[in-house]
Amino acid sequence: DTPPFGMAWQPEAGVDYRPMTAVAHRVIMRKSQKSFDHALRQADCRSAPVFISDWPRMADGLLQLSIAEFEYPRSDLPDTVEFAGP
């Protein structure tokens, strides 16, 4: 129900964002993902278990310096995201 993280696309009700997410991952951010995976391999780590823009899913906690009301609602926002704003 929402565009991929990091794209700055305003969500619209009723839009299936899965095709846009696939394009973002396979085309727009492909080079970034490859560079990230290469850096991980250089550090003797395996490839990333999630796409680079989905890193908040892997964090134990994430502090967002804003308030939830300033953000687009996301059904896929990890429970580990905490808002700390005015």
N, C-alpha and C positions, 0 to 999 in steps of 0.2 A: 504493500500500500504506500510505499515511499521510494523515492529515488535512492540510488546508492550513496553511501557516505562520501562526503567530500566533493560532490558535484555542484552544489549550490543551486540545485533545481528546486523550484517551489512545488511542493506536492499538490496534486489535484485529486479530488474525490473521484473514485471509480476508475482510475487509470491503473492498468497492469504494468508495473515498472520492471518486471522480470526481463523483457527484451532489452530495455535500456540498460539494465544492470549488466547483461551479457555483453553488450557493445562496449560499455565502460570498461569492463574487465578485460575483454579480448582485444580491444583496439586502443581506446583512449589511454588506459593505464598499463598497457602490456609491458612497455619498456621499464616502467617503475617497478613492476612486479618481478621482472627478470633480474633487474639490478639488485633488488632486495634479496631474492633467492640466492644470487651469486655471492653477495656479501655474507649471507648466512653460511653458505658452503665454505667460504674462505675462513670462517671462524670455526670450522669443523662442526657445524650444526646442520640439521636437515632443513629442507625447504619449509617455508612458512605453512602452517596448517590452515590458515585462512588467507583471504586476499588482503593485500597490504592496507587497503582503506578500511578493512573490517577489524583492525587491530584492537579497538576497544572491547571486542568480544573476548579477547584473551587476557585482559587486564584483571587483576584482583579487585581493583578499584580505580575509578576515574573521577577526578574533580573537575567539573565544568564551571568555569568562572562566569556564570550567567545565572539567569533564573529560567525555569522550565517554560514559563509563559513567553519568553523571547524566542524560543525554539519552535520549529515545526514539530507537531506531534509525530512520534514514530512508534509504531507497534513493535518494531524490532530493536528498540533502544535497550541495551543490556541493563539488567537490574543493578549492576555495579556502578552505574553512572550516578553521581551525586551532584546536585546543583548548589552552588554557593554564590549567591548574588545579593544585590541590595535588598 
